[in-house]
Amino acid sequence: MILENYDVLNMTQKQLFADTCMKLLSTGFLARDKKDNKEQYYFLLSYKNYFDEYFSVMNYEIVLDREQGSVQLIHKDNHNLLKLKKEESLILLILRILYHQNLIKTSINENVIISVDEIHQKYDALELKRKINKTDLVTILRLYKKHNIIEPLGDITQSNTKIVIYPTILLAIDTHQINDVFDLVNKIVNSEGSEEV
């Protein structure tokens, strides 16, 4: 069945299908509003049944949130989960909190935009013994850029640089209650000695 469907596509569509599959397998997410994701996002919408059939062979499932413009590729047995260190987890949760807090200020068609300094402020507010340094934060932000969660709008080593947080963060942290996110932050902050979460 997969090959029959695939043969119906022209050469350009076949290449776009392959590129979209590779991007999903390497990043786990597509964000409609991210420039280098837009074409693949809409192609996936048009040919979702092809992608569903293709990925089901490998026990993957596509989670699509049309309203938010987000796609996530998940393995049904959780084999493609990214293991995060404590600081990486905290920054992801901080991004989720900032997304929630800034969503109220944006219109329905706008993306949430924050600054690097806002991340530092939230992190410092946790009053951890070890502060996050600029190098570690930049490395973590690059990780989330790679996974289509954020997009820096300039040099991320500068505190005033703006960062777009894409709605894919809602799929990355699968909770609808912001209080659950705060609970996760507290749990990580209170865990002693553990580097991975």
C-alpha positions as CSV (number, residue, x, y, z in Angstrom):
1,M,0.0,0.0,0.0
2,I,2.8,2.4,0.9
3,L,4.6,1.9,-2.4
4,E,1.4,2.4,-4.4
5,N,0.7,5.7,-2.7
6,Y,4.3,6.8,-3.1
7,D,4.3,6.0,-6.8
8,V,1.5,8.5,-7.4
9,L,3.7,11.4,-6.2
10,N,5.8,13.3,-8.8
11,M,9.6,13.6,-8.3
12,T,9.4,17.0,-6.4
13,Q,6.7,15.5,-4.1
14,K,8.8,12.4,-3.5
15,Q,11.8,14.5,-2.5
16,L,9.6,16.7,-0.2
17,F,8.2,13.5,1.4
18,A,11.7,12.2,2.0
19,D,12.9,15.6,3.4
20,T,9.9,15.8,5.7
21,C,10.4,12.3,7.0
22,M,14.1,13.0,7.7
23,K,13.3,16.3,9.4
24,L,10.7,14.6,11.6
25,L,13.0,11.7,12.5
26,S,15.9,14.1,13.3
27,T,14.0,16.9,15.2
28,G,10.8,15.3,16.3
29,F,8.8,18.5,15.6
30,L,7.6,20.7,12.8
31,A,6.4,24.3,13.4
32,R,4.2,25.8,10.8
33,D,5.5,29.3,11.5
34,K,9.2,28.4,11.3
35,K,10.4,29.4,7.8
36,D,12.3,26.2,7.1
37,N,9.4,24.1,8.3
38,K,6.5,25.8,6.5
39,E,6.6,23.9,3.2
40,Q,7.1,20.5,4.9
41,Y,4.3,21.3,7.4
42,Y,1.7,22.0,4.7
43,F,2.9,19.1,2.6
44,L,2.4,16.8,5.6
45,L,-1.1,18.2,6.0
46,S,-1.9,17.4,2.4
47,Y,-0.5,13.9,2.5
48,K,-0.9,13.0,6.1
49,N,-2.3,9.5,5.3
50,Y,0.9,8.7,3.4
51,F,3.0,9.8,6.4
52,D,0.7,7.9,8.9
53,E,1.1,4.7,6.9
54,Y,4.9,5.1,6.4
55,F,5.6,5.8,10.1
56,S,3.2,3.2,11.4
57,V,5.5,0.5,9.9
58,M,8.2,1.7,12.3
59,N,5.7,2.0,15.2
60,Y,5.7,5.9,15.1
61,E,2.7,8.1,15.3
62,I,2.2,11.7,14.1
63,V,0.6,14.0,16.5
64,L,-0.9,17.0,14.7
65,D,-2.3,20.1,16.3
66,R,-3.7,22.2,13.4
67,E,-4.9,24.9,15.7
68,Q,-1.4,25.6,17.0
69,G,0.4,24.7,13.7
70,S,2.5,21.9,15.3
71,V,3.5,18.4,14.4
72,Q,5.2,15.9,16.7
73,L,6.6,12.5,15.7
74,I,6.4,10.0,18.7
75,H,7.4,6.4,19.0
76,K,4.6,4.4,20.5
77,D,7.0,2.6,22.8
78,N,8.8,5.9,23.7
79,H,12.1,4.9,22.0
80,N,12.7,8.4,20.6
81,L,12.6,10.3,23.9
82,L,15.4,12.9,24.4
83,K,17.2,12.4,27.7
84,L,17.7,15.8,29.2
85,K,20.1,16.9,31.9
86,K,18.7,18.9,34.9
87,E,19.6,22.3,33.4
88,E,18.2,21.4,30.0
89,S,14.9,20.3,31.7
90,L,14.7,23.5,33.7
91,I,15.3,25.7,30.6
92,L,12.6,23.8,28.7
93,L,10.1,24.2,31.5
94,I,11.1,27.9,31.8
95,L,10.4,28.3,28.1
96,R,7.0,26.7,28.6
97,I,6.2,29.0,31.5
98,L,7.3,32.1,29.5
99,Y,5.3,30.8,26.5
100,H,2.2,30.6,28.7
101,Q,2.8,34.0,30.3
102,N,3.4,35.8,27.0
103,L,0.7,34.1,25.1
104,I,-1.8,36.4,26.8
105,K,0.0,39.4,25.3
106,T,-0.1,38.2,21.7
107,S,-2.8,38.1,19.1
108,I,-4.1,34.9,17.7
109,N,-1.8,35.1,14.6
110,E,1.4,36.1,16.5
111,N,4.2,34.0,17.9
112,V,5.4,34.3,21.4
113,I,8.6,36.3,21.6
114,I,10.8,36.6,24.7
115,S,14.4,37.7,25.3
116,V,17.4,35.7,26.5
117,D,17.4,37.9,29.6
118,E,13.9,36.7,30.6
119,I,15.2,33.1,30.6
120,H,18.1,34.2,32.9
121,Q,15.7,36.0,35.2
122,K,13.4,33.0,35.6
123,Y,16.3,30.7,36.2
124,D,17.8,33.0,38.8
125,A,14.4,33.2,40.5
126,L,14.7,29.5,41.2
127,E,17.6,30.4,43.6
128,L,19.7,27.4,42.8
129,K,23.2,27.1,44.2
130,R,24.7,26.8,40.8
131,K,23.8,29.6,38.3
132,I,23.6,28.8,34.6
133,N,26.5,30.3,32.7
134,K,26.2,31.8,29.2
135,T,28.0,29.0,27.4
136,D,25.6,26.3,28.9
137,L,22.5,28.4,28.1
138,V,23.6,29.0,24.5
139,T,24.2,25.2,24.1
140,I,20.8,24.4,25.5
141,L,19.1,27.0,23.4
142,R,20.8,25.6,20.3
143,L,19.5,22.2,21.2
144,Y,15.9,23.5,21.3
145,K,16.4,25.4,18.1
146,K,17.5,22.1,16.4
147,H,14.2,20.5,17.6
148,N,12.0,23.4,16.3
149,I,11.0,24.5,19.7
150,I,12.5,28.0,19.5
151,E,14.1,30.3,16.9
152,P,16.6,33.0,18.1
153,L,16.2,36.3,16.2
154,G,19.9,37.2,16.5
155,D,23.0,36.4,18.5
156,I,21.9,34.2,21.4
157,T,25.0,35.1,23.3
158,Q,23.5,38.6,23.9
159,S,21.0,39.0,26.7
160,N,18.7,41.3,24.7
161,T,18.3,39.0,21.8
162,K,14.8,38.0,21.1
163,I,13.7,34.4,20.8
164,V,10.5,33.0,19.2
165,I,8.9,30.2,21.2
166,Y,6.9,28.0,18.8
167,P,3.7,26.2,19.8
168,T,5.6,22.9,19.4
169,I,6.5,23.5,23.1
170,L,3.0,22.5,24.0
171,L,3.6,19.1,22.4
172,A,7.1,18.8,24.0
173,I,5.7,19.3,27.5
174,D,2.5,17.3,27.3
175,T,0.4,19.1,29.9
176,H,-2.6,21.5,29.6
177,Q,-2.2,22.9,33.1
178,I,0.5,25.5,33.8
179,N,0.4,24.4,37.5
180,D,1.7,21.0,36.4
181,V,4.7,22.8,34.8
182,F,5.4,24.7,38.0
183,D,5.2,21.4,39.9
184,L,7.7,19.8,37.5
185,V,10.1,22.8,38.1
186,N,9.8,22.4,41.9
187,K,10.4,18.6,41.6
188,I,13.6,19.1,39.6
189,V,14.8,22.0,41.8
190,N,14.3,19.9,44.9
191,S,15.9,16.7,43.5
192,E,19.4,16.4,44.9
193,G,22.4,15.2,43.0
194,S,20.6,14.0,40.0
195,E,22.0,15.3,36.7
196,E,19.5,13.6,34.4
197,V,15.7,13.8,34.5
